[in-house]
């Protein structure tokens, strides 16, 4: 690791080119930065690889969760369709039972009315007989003579 003095020497003021200064070799900035950052970046390389593993694992888990959720949604939808059909069948059975009960009630009422009703009145019978006789006489030559 670089020392504090090395770090501070990077900020040493330098004169303009061509001006008088101490004799020395120009500093290799790339090498200095590389020496300073390479150990840190090497430590981060392991972390980066671990991050890639964590992301890949998370994506795989997410796909598994989505697949499981889709299966559950399909099962819930199938159950819902089944229950809806049962409800429709039950409602239809109730309506049919109600209709049958009403029809039975009407049939009993009609039978009771037929039983309690007296036969046709004598005037009604005479009127029907006279209408029948008139009808038969109005027929073209039926072979009957009046």
NORLINNOR-V290519 format. One record per backbone hydrogen bond with DSSP energy under -0.5 kcal/mol. CO is the residue of the C=O (numbers start at 1). NH is the residue of the N-H. Records with the same first field share a line. If there is no record, write none. Layout:
BEGIN
CO = NH / NH
END
This chain:
BEGIN
3 = 7
4 = 8
5 = 9
6 = 10
7 = 10
8 = 11
9 = 12
16 = 19
27 = 29
28 = 32
29 = 33
30 = 34
31 = 35
32 = 36
33 = 37
34 = 38
37 = 41
38 = 42
39 = 43
40 = 44
41 = 45
42 = 46
43 = 47
44 = 48
45 = 49
46 = 50
47 = 51
48 = 52
49 = 53
50 = 54
51 = 55
52 = 56
53 = 57
54 = 58
55 = 59
56 = 60
57 = 61
58 = 62
59 = 63
60 = 64
61 = 65
62 = 66
63 = 67
64 = 68
65 = 69
66 = 70
67 = 71
68 = 72
69 = 73
70 = 74
71 = 75
72 = 76
73 = 77
74 = 78
75 = 79
76 = 80
77 = 81
78 = 82
79 = 83
80 = 84
81 = 85
82 = 86
83 = 87
84 = 88
85 = 89
86 = 90
87 = 91
88 = 92
89 = 93
90 = 94
91 = 95
92 = 96
93 = 97
94 = 98
95 = 99
96 = 100
97 = 101
98 = 102
99 = 103
100 = 104
101 = 105
102 = 106
103 = 107
104 = 108
105 = 109
106 = 110
107 = 111
108 = 112
109 = 113
110 = 114
111 = 115
112 = 116
113 = 117
121 = 125
122 = 126
123 = 127
124 = 128
125 = 129
126 = 130
127 = 131
128 = 132
129 = 133
130 = 134
131 = 135
132 = 136
133 = 137
134 = 138
135 = 139
136 = 139
END
